């Protein structure tokens, strides 16, 4: 069970339950992935509330690895989205709020910027 005091958030995808966490290593991975110099720039990027599906995929993959799930980006991209993107976006928004905002869950999950081919709701997977 995720421990919110340690910055962990649960995510249910299909029959599987995952723990998401942004460890120090995960944050460093995100800084590199998003090409920012420090945590403040990373927080500002996420604080805008507008993320592409590629951003969500990167954030989800890093958060899953930070939560102890040894998954490649390709494995994360093929996870089922039977409930759509909303549970993922909500869990990630909650995770960002815990990590950067003092532990309160966000009521406004990050939304994908564009409807590019990275999300295919009809097939129920991220690519």
Secondary structure by P-SEA (a helix, b strand, c coil): ccccccbbbbbbcccbbbbbbbcaaaaaaaaaaaccccaaaaaaaaacccccaaaaaaaaaaaaaaacccccaaaaaaccccccaaaaaaaaaaaaaaacccccccccccccccccccccccccccc
